[in-house]
Every structure is written in structure tokens, then in C-alpha cells.
Amino acid sequence: MSTDTQGSLRSWTHETPQSRRRYRVFSEFQPRYEELSGGFSAQQLQRNYPSDGHGGHDFIPLLDSFDLLIREHPDVLEQDLALAIQHNQAAAEDPAQCRAALESQYEDQLLALAPGLGANVGHIFREAILDGDLPKTVQLLSKFRPHGRVAHQGASCNPAKARWAKWSVRPFLRAPEHIHQFDVDGGNAYSGHDGSFPSGHTSEAYWQGVTLATLLPELAAGILARTADLGHYRVLMGVHYPLDVIGGRMMGSYIAANRWSDPLFRELLLESREELCSVLEAAAGADLVTSVEQDQPYMSFGAARDHYRQYLSYGFGQLGPAGVPLEVPEFAPNLLITAYPQLDAEERAQVLRDTALDSGYPLDKQGPDGGWQRIDLLAAMTED
């Protein structure tokens, strides 16, 4: 089923000394990234960091509990399809949801994160990016190359997609009679015929959103709730399943944690935090804590915690034993450095244990590459 959605794609050209690339955007916002100045030096951006390549990771070890579902729990994969259809059909009746999902499809999701910062601060953030006033943040977090230094080389989900392509045919291809396709004239949202698991858009949303939340821990609740919505939009469009989104969250969280675990790259992150605080506080006329208190939030604090939590498991039942202590992934405690600068690594790890999702849900895994499915970063960053 196909539905036309009001809106159109526009093209703009992003030029750098190294390249000239043409992009398509959906909303009225046209980033002026080619005008960036005052950001990181070429030496800072081009040097080799220990965390580059993300340890040569193809992310398959993080996600290979998907094999268990294929072998022993085909009912869970059927439930995955049923949930995808349910969410897609509900979204098709909501034009605002359709438009939001399409913006996430075509835009730099760094811009799409703006509402998560609150009505006023989010507006300041978006305008500062568009006006080139946050060059370091763009250089680290934009998806448009040559920016996006946080992800850089090695953040692709293509090896994992190829690994499970046979068992993860996209919903709009697997059940075309049940999936509503909503796109704009000239769009290509439904052109992807590669494997569905994991979701690359979701991985991107989470390495952008998780990193931004760690740069602005004062605003983490709204940013992470918004990040969860960006992942969920992939399900609403019928291009991914809930399990794809969970896998994408695990990947994106790992990518962000890997960067915070590299002392040299951490220097770039802390410079970006300083830039963000300076620009946002100057425009808001108050420090971030005060600005948050005075702003209209993306959603209430309690609602944000519940919202993020529901997408950790998407309503799937537990397949394994409950109550198994979380084996905290090696890099994960470093996601809490800015939220709890007074804590050491083990104390931060304990915060992750105390706030984690229970064990046994689909994609949960024990061992050296496990634990990422259970990390509730929003709860951890906002723990009293």
C-alpha cells in the first residue's frame, strides 16, 4: 500500500576542499556546513586515534544472539513482524508521525535531535548549527561527510546486514499487502533491499544522540527520549522491525562509548561540550540547568524515562532467566563521565547495573561482547 505524504525533496550541494557532494533534504532547513570555520584544526581531525575503526569491529559479536532467535525462537521473529505491521498501520493514520519519520529518513539526524533539547534550547541549537556557530559539534556529529568524526571509518552496519540478510527481509518486502508506504514524490525510502537487521539509520541516530546526551548531560533525558523516537520511526515507516532498532541502538551506543574510552579522542568531545555550553548559554541568557528548568521539555522527566525504557525491549517477553546480574561492557561506564565526574569507573559501572533492564530479553547476551541490550542510558544518566 502506498501513501503520498505532503512535502518534497530539495537538493543542496555541500562543498569542502576535499569533495563536492550533492544531498537531498526534506524539511525547510538547509545546513550551511560548507561555511564552517573556527572548528577543530585539520591536524586534530586527520590524526589517527586509537578508537578509529572501532577496534576493527564488524559488530557481529555484539549482535550474534540474533542467531539464537533464528534457531530456537521463530515465534519471536513472527512477533517482530506483527509489531512492525501494527506500528506502521497506526502511523499511516497520523500525518504528523509520517512527516516526522520522513524528516528522519532524509535529514541529518543531528538536526532532528533538536526538539529533544526543549522548545527554546532546541530552537537555539538548531539555528546555531544552521548558522555555523557550532562547528566542532557538526564536525563530530553530522552525518554528512567529511564530518561525523565520531563514527568515521568502521561504523558501518553492512557486514552485519550481510551476515543476516537471508533471515531479515525488510517488512515492506516481506508483507507488502500489510505495510503502508509513505514517501514524497521522488523519494527513495523504500529502495533498500539489503538485510534489515540491524538498522543503520538507528545506529546513526544513537551514535549521534548518545554522544550529544553525553556532551549535554543536563539535557540528557529529552535528548535520549528523542533519540528513541528517531529509531522508532524506522518501524513506523515499515522499513525495519523492532529487533532491527534494538540492534541499531546497541551499535550506536557502542560507537559513542568507544570514543569516550579513547583519552585522545575524549579531548575533542570535551572541546565540543565547551562549545555547546558557551553557545547555548549565551543565547539562552542562563546556564544550562536554569535553561532546562525554564524551558518546555520534549516530555516530562518521568515520561522520558518510561518512553526510553519501553523501546529497550519493545514489549517482547523474556526468553532467558531473569535476575542475572549485568556484565557491564568494558567501554560502557565511560558514557557516564560527564554525568558523574565525581565517580570512578567502577562506581559508574555500578550505576549501569542498578539501572539496567532485566536479563533474558531478545538480543540479551552474556560474555565479553554482551550487555549492550540491557543498558538503560537515560535511567543511568538521570539516576538520583
C-alpha positions as a Markdown table, in Angstrom:
| # | Residue | x | y | z |
|---|---|---|---|---|
| 1 | Met | 0.0 | 0.0 | 0.0 |
| 2 | Ser | 1.4 | 3.4 | -0.9 |
| 3 | Thr | 0.5 | 6.8 | 0.6 |
| 4 | Asp | 1.8 | 10.2 | -0.6 |
| 5 | Thr | 2.9 | 12.5 | 2.1 |
| 6 | Gln | 2.9 | 16.2 | 1.8 |
| 7 | Gly | 6.4 | 17.5 | 1.4 |
| 8 | Ser | 9.1 | 17.5 | -1.2 |
| 9 | Leu | 12.8 | 16.7 | -1.6 |
| 10 | Arg | 15.2 | 19.5 | -2.3 |
| 11 | Ser | 18.8 | 19.2 | -3.3 |
| 12 | Trp | 21.8 | 21.1 | -2.0 |
| 13 | Thr | 25.5 | 20.8 | -2.6 |
| 14 | His | 28.0 | 20.5 | 0.2 |
| 15 | Glu | 31.4 | 21.6 | -0.8 |
| 16 | Thr | 34.7 | 21.1 | 1.0 |
| 17 | Pro | 38.3 | 21.4 | -0.1 |
| 18 | Gln | 38.3 | 17.6 | -0.5 |
| 19 | Ser | 34.9 | 16.9 | -2.1 |
| 20 | Arg | 31.7 | 18.2 | -3.6 |
| 21 | Arg | 28.7 | 16.2 | -2.6 |
| 22 | Arg | 25.0 | 16.5 | -3.5 |
| 23 | Tyr | 22.4 | 15.7 | -0.9 |
| 24 | Arg | 18.7 | 15.7 | -0.8 |
| 25 | Val | 16.8 | 17.1 | 2.2 |
| 26 | Phe | 13.1 | 17.1 | 3.1 |
| 27 | Ser | 12.5 | 20.0 | 5.5 |
| 28 | Glu | 13.0 | 23.7 | 5.1 |
| 29 | Phe | 16.3 | 23.6 | 6.9 |
| 30 | Gln | 19.4 | 23.7 | 4.7 |
| 31 | Pro | 22.6 | 23.3 | 6.7 |
| 32 | Arg | 25.4 | 25.6 | 5.6 |
| 33 | Tyr | 28.2 | 23.1 | 6.6 |
| 34 | Glu | 30.4 | 24.3 | 3.8 |
| 35 | Glu | 30.8 | 27.6 | 5.6 |
| 36 | Leu | 32.2 | 26.1 | 8.8 |
| 37 | Ser | 35.0 | 28.0 | 10.4 |
| 38 | Gly | 36.5 | 28.0 | 13.8 |
| 39 | Gly | 36.2 | 24.3 | 14.4 |
| 40 | Phe | 38.8 | 21.7 | 15.0 |
| 41 | Ser | 42.1 | 22.0 | 13.2 |
| 42 | Ala | 42.9 | 19.8 | 10.2 |
| 43 | Gln | 45.5 | 18.1 | 12.4 |
| 44 | Gln | 43.0 | 17.3 | 15.1 |
| 45 | Leu | 40.6 | 15.8 | 12.6 |
| 46 | Gln | 43.0 | 13.9 | 10.4 |
| 47 | Arg | 45.2 | 12.3 | 13.0 |
| 48 | Asn | 44.9 | 8.6 | 13.8 |
| 49 | Tyr | 43.1 | 7.9 | 17.1 |
| 50 | Pro | 43.3 | 4.6 | 19.0 |
| 51 | Ser | 39.5 | 4.4 | 18.7 |
| 52 | Asp | 39.4 | 4.8 | 14.9 |
| 53 | Gly | 37.9 | 1.8 | 13.2 |
| 54 | His | 36.2 | 1.0 | 16.5 |
| 55 | Gly | 38.7 | -1.8 | 17.2 |
| 56 | Gly | 38.2 | -3.3 | 13.8 |
| 57 | His | 34.7 | -4.2 | 15.0 |
| 58 | Asp | 32.1 | -5.5 | 12.5 |
| 59 | Phe | 29.6 | -5.5 | 15.3 |
| 60 | Ile | 28.6 | -9.1 | 14.7 |
| 61 | Pro | 29.8 | -10.3 | 18.1 |
| 62 | Leu | 27.6 | -7.7 | 19.7 |
| 63 | Leu | 24.5 | -8.9 | 17.8 |
| 64 | Asp | 25.0 | -12.6 | 17.2 |
| 65 | Ser | 22.3 | -13.5 | 19.8 |
| 66 | Phe | 20.1 | -12.9 | 16.7 |
| 67 | Asp | 21.3 | -16.4 | 15.7 |
| 68 | Leu | 19.6 | -17.8 | 18.8 |
| 69 | Leu | 16.3 | -16.3 | 17.7 |
| 70 | Ile | 16.7 | -17.8 | 14.2 |
| 71 | Arg | 17.4 | -21.3 | 15.6 |
| 72 | Glu | 15.2 | -21.6 | 18.6 |
| 73 | His | 12.6 | -18.8 | 18.6 |
| 74 | Pro | 11.0 | -18.3 | 15.2 |
| 75 | Asp | 7.9 | -17.2 | 17.1 |
| 76 | Val | 9.8 | -14.1 | 18.3 |
| 77 | Leu | 10.6 | -13.3 | 14.6 |
| 78 | Glu | 6.9 | -13.6 | 13.8 |
| 79 | Gln | 6.0 | -11.3 | 16.7 |
| 80 | Asp | 8.6 | -8.9 | 15.3 |
| 81 | Leu | 6.8 | -8.8 | 12.0 |
| 82 | Ala | 3.4 | -8.4 | 13.7 |
| 83 | Leu | 4.7 | -5.5 | 15.7 |
| 84 | Ala | 6.2 | -3.8 | 12.6 |
| 85 | Ile | 2.8 | -4.1 | 10.9 |
| 86 | Gln | 0.9 | -2.8 | 13.9 |
| 87 | His | 3.1 | 0.2 | 14.3 |
| 88 | Asn | 3.2 | 1.0 | 10.6 |
| 89 | Gln | -0.5 | 0.8 | 10.2 |
| 90 | Ala | -1.1 | 3.1 | 13.2 |
| 91 | Ala | 1.4 | 5.7 | 11.9 |
| 92 | Ala | -0.2 | 5.7 | 8.4 |
| 93 | Glu | -3.3 | 7.3 | 10.0 |
| 94 | Asp | -1.2 | 10.1 | 11.6 |
| 95 | Pro | 0.2 | 12.7 | 9.1 |
| 96 | Ala | 2.4 | 14.3 | 11.8 |
| 97 | Gln | 4.1 | 11.0 | 12.5 |
| 98 | Cys | 4.6 | 10.4 | 8.8 |
| 99 | Arg | 6.2 | 13.7 | 8.3 |
| 100 | Ala | 8.5 | 13.3 | 11.3 |
| 101 | Ala | 9.6 | 9.9 | 10.1 |
| 102 | Leu | 10.4 | 11.2 | 6.6 |
| 103 | Glu | 12.4 | 14.1 | 8.1 |
| 104 | Ser | 14.4 | 11.5 | 9.9 |
| 105 | Gln | 14.8 | 9.5 | 6.7 |
| 106 | Tyr | 16.3 | 12.3 | 4.7 |
| 107 | Glu | 17.7 | 14.8 | 7.1 |
| 108 | Asp | 20.9 | 14.9 | 9.1 |
| 109 | Gln | 19.5 | 13.4 | 12.3 |
| 110 | Leu | 21.7 | 15.8 | 14.3 |
| 111 | Leu | 19.1 | 18.4 | 13.3 |
| 112 | Ala | 16.2 | 16.0 | 14.1 |
| 113 | Leu | 17.5 | 15.7 | 17.6 |
| 114 | Ala | 16.8 | 19.4 | 18.3 |
| 115 | Pro | 13.3 | 19.0 | 19.8 |
| 116 | Gly | 14.8 | 16.8 | 22.5 |
| 117 | Leu | 16.7 | 19.7 | 23.9 |
| 118 | Gly | 13.5 | 21.5 | 24.7 |
| 119 | Ala | 11.4 | 24.1 | 22.9 |
| 120 | Asn | 13.7 | 27.1 | 23.4 |
| 121 | Val | 17.1 | 25.5 | 23.8 |
| 122 | Gly | 16.3 | 23.1 | 20.9 |
| 123 | His | 15.5 | 26.1 | 18.7 |
| 124 | Ile | 18.7 | 27.8 | 19.7 |
| 125 | Phe | 20.6 | 24.5 | 19.0 |
| 126 | Arg | 19.1 | 24.0 | 15.5 |
| 127 | Glu | 19.7 | 27.7 | 14.5 |
| 128 | Ala | 23.3 | 27.6 | 15.8 |
| 129 | Ile | 24.0 | 24.5 | 13.7 |
| 130 | Leu | 22.4 | 26.0 | 10.6 |
| 131 | Asp | 24.3 | 29.3 | 11.1 |
| 132 | Gly | 27.6 | 27.5 | 11.5 |
| 133 | Asp | 28.0 | 28.5 | 15.2 |
| 134 | Leu | 28.7 | 25.0 | 16.4 |
| 135 | Pro | 31.4 | 23.9 | 14.0 |
| 136 | Lys | 33.1 | 21.4 | 16.4 |
| 137 | Thr | 29.8 | 19.7 | 17.2 |
| 138 | Val | 29.0 | 19.4 | 13.5 |
| 139 | Gln | 32.5 | 18.1 | 12.7 |
| 140 | Leu | 32.0 | 15.3 | 15.3 |
| 141 | Leu | 28.3 | 14.5 | 14.9 |
| 142 | Ser | 26.9 | 15.4 | 11.5 |
| 143 | Lys | 26.3 | 12.5 | 9.2 |
| 144 | Phe | 27.4 | 14.5 | 6.2 |
| 145 | Arg | 31.0 | 13.7 | 5.2 |
| 146 | Pro | 33.7 | 14.7 | 5.8 |
| 147 | His | 32.1 | 15.4 | 9.1 |
| 148 | Gly | 30.8 | 12.8 | 11.6 |
| 149 | Arg | 34.3 | 12.1 | 13.1 |
| 150 | Val | 32.7 | 10.2 | 16.0 |
| 151 | Ala | 31.6 | 7.4 | 13.5 |
| 152 | His | 34.3 | 7.9 | 10.9 |
| 153 | Gln | 35.6 | 4.6 | 9.3 |
| 154 | Gly | 34.4 | 1.3 | 10.7 |
| 155 | Ala | 30.9 | 2.3 | 11.9 |
| 156 | Ser | 29.1 | 0.6 | 9.0 |
| 157 | Cys | 26.4 | -2.0 | 9.7 |
| 158 | Asn | 26.8 | -3.6 | 6.3 |
| 159 | Pro | 28.8 | -6.6 | 7.5 |
| 160 | Ala | 26.1 | -7.4 | 10.0 |
| 161 | Lys | 23.4 | -6.8 | 7.4 |
| 162 | Ala | 25.1 | -9.2 | 5.0 |
| 163 | Arg | 25.5 | -11.8 | 7.8 |
| 164 | Trp | 21.8 | -12.0 | 8.5 |
| 165 | Ala | 20.3 | -10.8 | 5.1 |
| 166 | Lys | 18.6 | -14.2 | 4.5 |
| 167 | Trp | 16.7 | -14.1 | 7.7 |
| 168 | Ser | 15.9 | -10.4 | 7.8 |
| 169 | Val | 13.9 | -9.4 | 4.7 |
| 170 | Arg | 12.5 | -5.9 | 5.2 |
| 171 | Pro | 8.9 | -5.6 | 6.3 |
| 172 | Phe | 7.6 | -3.8 | 3.2 |
| 173 | Leu | 9.1 | -6.7 | 1.1 |
| 174 | Arg | 8.1 | -9.5 | 3.4 |
| 175 | Ala | 4.5 | -8.3 | 3.9 |
| 176 | Pro | 3.7 | -5.7 | 1.2 |
| 177 | Glu | 0.0 | -6.2 | 1.4 |
| 178 | His | 0.1 | -5.1 | 5.1 |
| 179 | Ile | 2.6 | -2.3 | 5.0 |
| 180 | His | 1.7 | 1.3 | 4.2 |
| 181 | Gln | 4.4 | 3.0 | 2.2 |
| 182 | Phe | 4.5 | 6.8 | 2.7 |
| 183 | Asp | 7.1 | 8.8 | 0.9 |
| 184 | Val | 7.5 | 12.0 | -1.0 |
| 185 | Asp | 7.5 | 12.5 | -4.7 |
| 186 | Gly | 10.9 | 11.4 | -6.0 |
| 187 | Gly | 11.8 | 9.8 | -2.7 |
| 188 | Asn | 13.7 | 6.5 | -2.3 |
| 189 | Ala | 12.7 | 5.5 | 1.3 |
| 190 | Tyr | 11.7 | 2.0 | 0.0 |
| 191 | Ser | 14.6 | 1.3 | -2.3 |
| 192 | Gly | 16.7 | -0.6 | 0.2 |
| 193 | His | 16.6 | -4.4 | -0.5 |
| 194 | Asp | 19.6 | -5.2 | 1.7 |
| 195 | Gly | 19.2 | -7.0 | 5.0 |
| 196 | Ser | 17.0 | -5.4 | 7.6 |
| 197 | Phe | 19.0 | -6.4 | 10.8 |
| 198 | Pro | 20.4 | -4.2 | 12.2 |
| 199 | Ser | 19.0 | -0.7 | 11.4 |
| 200 | Gly | 21.7 | 1.6 | 10.0 |
| 201 | His | 19.6 | 4.7 | 10.5 |
| 202 | Thr | 19.0 | 3.8 | 14.1 |
| 203 | Ser | 22.7 | 3.1 | 14.7 |
| 204 | Glu | 23.4 | 6.6 | 13.3 |
| 205 | Ala | 20.7 | 8.2 | 15.4 |
| 206 | Tyr | 22.1 | 6.6 | 18.6 |
| 207 | Trp | 25.8 | 7.4 | 18.0 |
| 208 | Gln | 24.6 | 11.0 | 17.3 |
| 209 | Gly | 22.1 | 11.1 | 20.1 |
| 210 | Val | 24.0 | 9.2 | 22.8 |
| 211 | Thr | 27.1 | 11.4 | 22.1 |
| 212 | Leu | 25.1 | 14.6 | 22.2 |
| 213 | Ala | 23.5 | 13.5 | 25.5 |
| 214 | Thr | 26.9 | 12.8 | 27.0 |
| 215 | Leu | 28.1 | 16.3 | 25.8 |
| 216 | Leu | 25.0 | 17.8 | 27.4 |
| 217 | Pro | 24.1 | 15.6 | 30.4 |
| 218 | Glu | 21.9 | 18.5 | 31.8 |
| 219 | Leu | 19.6 | 17.8 | 28.8 |
| 220 | Ala | 20.1 | 14.0 | 28.5 |
| 221 | Ala | 16.6 | 12.9 | 29.3 |
| 222 | Gly | 15.0 | 14.8 | 26.4 |
| 223 | Ile | 17.8 | 14.1 | 24.0 |
| 224 | Leu | 17.7 | 10.3 | 24.6 |
| 225 | Ala | 13.9 | 10.2 | 24.5 |
| 226 | Arg | 14.1 | 11.9 | 21.1 |
| 227 | Thr | 16.8 | 9.5 | 20.0 |
| 228 | Ala | 14.5 | 6.6 | 20.8 |
| 229 | Asp | 11.8 | 8.2 | 18.7 |
| 230 | Leu | 14.2 | 8.6 | 15.7 |
| 231 | Gly | 14.9 | 4.8 | 15.9 |
| 232 | His | 11.2 | 4.0 | 16.2 |
| 233 | Tyr | 10.4 | 6.0 | 13.1 |
| 234 | Arg | 12.2 | 3.2 | 11.1 |
| 235 | Val | 9.5 | 0.8 | 12.4 |
| 236 | Leu | 6.7 | 3.3 | 11.7 |
| 237 | Met | 7.8 | 3.5 | 8.0 |
| 238 | Gly | 7.7 | -0.2 | 7.6 |
| 239 | Val | 11.4 | -0.4 | 6.6 |
| 240 | His | 12.6 | -2.1 | 9.8 |
| 241 | Tyr | 11.5 | -4.3 | 12.6 |
| 242 | Pro | 11.7 | -3.6 | 16.3 |
| 243 | Leu | 14.6 | -6.0 | 16.7 |
| 244 | Asp | 16.5 | -4.1 | 14.0 |
| 245 | Val | 16.0 | -0.9 | 16.1 |
| 246 | Ile | 17.2 | -2.6 | 19.2 |
| 247 | Gly | 20.3 | -3.9 | 17.3 |
| 248 | Gly | 20.9 | -0.4 | 16.0 |
| 249 | Arg | 20.7 | 1.1 | 19.5 |
| 250 | Met | 23.3 | -1.4 | 20.7 |
| 251 | Met | 25.7 | -0.5 | 17.8 |
| 252 | Gly | 25.3 | 3.3 | 18.2 |
| 253 | Ser | 25.8 | 3.1 | 22.0 |
| 254 | Tyr | 29.0 | 1.1 | 21.5 |
| 255 | Ile | 30.3 | 3.6 | 19.0 |
| 256 | Ala | 29.8 | 6.5 | 21.4 |
| 257 | Ala | 31.3 | 4.6 | 24.3 |
| 258 | Asn | 34.3 | 3.6 | 22.3 |
| 259 | Arg | 35.1 | 7.3 | 21.6 |
| 260 | Trp | 34.7 | 8.3 | 25.2 |
| 261 | Ser | 37.1 | 5.4 | 26.1 |
| 262 | Asp | 39.9 | 6.9 | 24.0 |
| 263 | Pro | 41.6 | 9.6 | 26.1 |
| 264 | Leu | 42.9 | 11.4 | 23.0 |
| 265 | Phe | 39.5 | 11.5 | 21.3 |
| 266 | Arg | 37.9 | 12.5 | 24.5 |
| 267 | Glu | 39.7 | 15.8 | 24.2 |
| 268 | Leu | 37.7 | 16.5 | 21.1 |
| 269 | Leu | 34.5 | 15.6 | 22.9 |
| 270 | Leu | 35.2 | 17.9 | 25.8 |
| 271 | Glu | 36.1 | 20.7 | 23.4 |
| 272 | Ser | 32.7 | 20.2 | 21.8 |
| 273 | Arg | 31.0 | 20.3 | 25.2 |
| 274 | Glu | 32.6 | 23.6 | 25.9 |
| 275 | Glu | 31.5 | 25.0 | 22.6 |
| 276 | Leu | 27.9 | 23.8 | 23.1 |
| 277 | Cys | 27.7 | 25.2 | 26.6 |
| 278 | Ser | 29.1 | 28.5 | 25.6 |
| 279 | Val | 26.8 | 29.0 | 22.6 |
| 280 | Leu | 23.6 | 27.7 | 24.2 |
| 281 | Glu | 24.0 | 29.6 | 27.4 |
| 282 | Ala | 24.9 | 32.8 | 25.7 |
| 283 | Ala | 21.8 | 32.6 | 23.5 |
| 284 | Ala | 19.5 | 31.5 | 26.3 |
| 285 | Gly | 20.8 | 34.1 | 28.8 |
| 286 | Ala | 21.2 | 31.5 | 31.6 |
| 287 | Asp | 23.2 | 28.4 | 32.5 |
| 288 | Leu | 22.0 | 25.1 | 31.1 |
| 289 | Val | 20.5 | 23.9 | 34.4 |
| 290 | Thr | 18.4 | 27.1 | 34.7 |
| 291 | Ser | 17.5 | 27.0 | 31.0 |
| 292 | Val | 16.2 | 23.4 | 31.4 |
| 293 | Glu | 14.1 | 24.5 | 34.4 |
| 294 | Gln | 12.6 | 27.4 | 32.4 |
| 295 | Asp | 12.1 | 25.6 | 29.1 |
| 296 | Gln | 9.2 | 23.5 | 27.8 |
| 297 | Pro | 10.7 | 19.9 | 27.7 |
| 298 | Tyr | 10.3 | 17.4 | 25.0 |
| 299 | Met | 8.4 | 15.4 | 27.5 |
| 300 | Ser | 8.3 | 15.3 | 31.3 |
| 301 | Phe | 11.2 | 13.6 | 33.1 |
| 302 | Gly | 9.1 | 10.6 | 34.2 |
| 303 | Ala | 7.6 | 10.2 | 30.8 |
| 304 | Ala | 11.0 | 10.4 | 29.2 |
| 305 | Arg | 12.3 | 7.6 | 31.4 |
| 306 | Asp | 9.3 | 5.4 | 30.7 |
| 307 | His | 9.5 | 6.2 | 27.0 |
| 308 | Tyr | 13.1 | 5.2 | 26.6 |
| 309 | Arg | 12.6 | 2.1 | 28.7 |
| 310 | Gln | 9.8 | 0.7 | 26.6 |
| 311 | Tyr | 12.0 | 0.7 | 23.5 |
| 312 | Leu | 14.7 | -1.3 | 25.2 |
| 313 | Ser | 12.6 | -4.4 | 24.9 |
| 314 | Tyr | 9.6 | -3.3 | 22.6 |
| 315 | Gly | 7.3 | -5.4 | 24.7 |
| 316 | Phe | 8.9 | -8.8 | 23.9 |
| 317 | Gly | 8.8 | -11.4 | 26.6 |
| 318 | Gln | 11.8 | -12.8 | 28.4 |
| 319 | Leu | 13.4 | -15.8 | 26.7 |
| 320 | Gly | 16.1 | -16.4 | 29.2 |
| 321 | Pro | 16.3 | -16.4 | 33.0 |
| 322 | Ala | 15.5 | -13.2 | 34.8 |
| 323 | Gly | 17.6 | -11.6 | 37.6 |
| 324 | Val | 21.1 | -12.3 | 36.0 |
| 325 | Pro | 23.5 | -9.6 | 37.1 |
| 326 | Leu | 24.6 | -7.3 | 34.2 |
| 327 | Glu | 28.1 | -7.9 | 33.0 |
| 328 | Val | 28.9 | -4.3 | 32.2 |
| 329 | Pro | 30.5 | -3.9 | 28.8 |
| 330 | Glu | 34.1 | -2.6 | 29.0 |
| 331 | Phe | 33.6 | 0.8 | 27.5 |
| 332 | Ala | 30.1 | 1.5 | 28.8 |
| 333 | Pro | 30.9 | 3.2 | 32.1 |
| 334 | Asn | 32.7 | 6.0 | 30.2 |
| 335 | Leu | 29.3 | 7.1 | 28.8 |
| 336 | Leu | 28.7 | 8.5 | 32.3 |
| 337 | Ile | 31.9 | 10.5 | 32.7 |
| 338 | Thr | 30.2 | 13.9 | 32.2 |
| 339 | Ala | 27.1 | 13.0 | 34.1 |
| 340 | Tyr | 29.1 | 11.8 | 37.2 |
| 341 | Pro | 32.6 | 13.3 | 37.1 |
| 342 | Gln | 33.0 | 12.6 | 40.8 |
| 343 | Leu | 32.6 | 8.8 | 40.3 |
| 344 | Asp | 35.4 | 6.4 | 39.3 |
| 345 | Ala | 35.0 | 3.7 | 36.6 |
| 346 | Glu | 33.7 | 1.0 | 39.0 |
| 347 | Glu | 31.2 | 3.4 | 40.6 |
| 348 | Arg | 29.9 | 4.4 | 37.1 |
| 349 | Ala | 29.6 | 0.7 | 36.2 |
| 350 | Gln | 27.5 | 0.2 | 39.3 |
| 351 | Val | 25.1 | 2.9 | 38.2 |
| 352 | Leu | 24.7 | 1.0 | 34.9 |
| 353 | Arg | 24.0 | -2.3 | 36.9 |
| 354 | Asp | 21.5 | -0.5 | 39.1 |
| 355 | Thr | 19.5 | 0.9 | 36.2 |
| 356 | Ala | 19.8 | -1.9 | 33.7 |
| 357 | Leu | 16.9 | -3.7 | 32.0 |
| 358 | Asp | 16.4 | -7.2 | 33.5 |
| 359 | Ser | 18.1 | -10.1 | 31.8 |
| 360 | Gly | 16.6 | -12.6 | 29.3 |
| 361 | Tyr | 15.0 | -10.3 | 26.6 |
| 362 | Pro | 15.7 | -10.9 | 22.9 |
| 363 | Leu | 19.3 | -9.9 | 21.9 |
| 364 | Asp | 20.5 | -10.1 | 25.5 |
| 365 | Lys | 23.8 | -11.8 | 25.7 |
| 366 | Gln | 26.3 | -12.7 | 28.4 |
| 367 | Gly | 30.1 | -12.5 | 27.9 |
| 368 | Pro | 32.7 | -10.1 | 26.7 |
| 369 | Asp | 30.6 | -8.7 | 23.9 |
| 370 | Gly | 27.3 | -8.8 | 25.8 |
| 371 | Gly | 25.4 | -6.4 | 28.0 |
| 372 | Trp | 24.6 | -3.7 | 25.4 |
| 373 | Gln | 21.0 | -4.7 | 25.0 |
| 374 | Arg | 20.4 | -4.1 | 28.7 |
| 375 | Ile | 22.0 | -0.6 | 29.1 |
| 376 | Asp | 19.3 | 1.9 | 30.1 |
| 377 | Leu | 21.4 | 5.0 | 29.5 |
| 378 | Leu | 18.6 | 7.5 | 30.2 |
| 379 | Ala | 17.9 | 6.0 | 33.6 |
| 380 | Ala | 21.7 | 5.8 | 34.3 |
| 381 | Met | 22.4 | 9.4 | 33.3 |
| 382 | Thr | 19.5 | 10.7 | 35.4 |
| 383 | Glu | 19.9 | 8.4 | 38.5 |
| 384 | Asp | 19.3 | 10.4 | 41.7 |
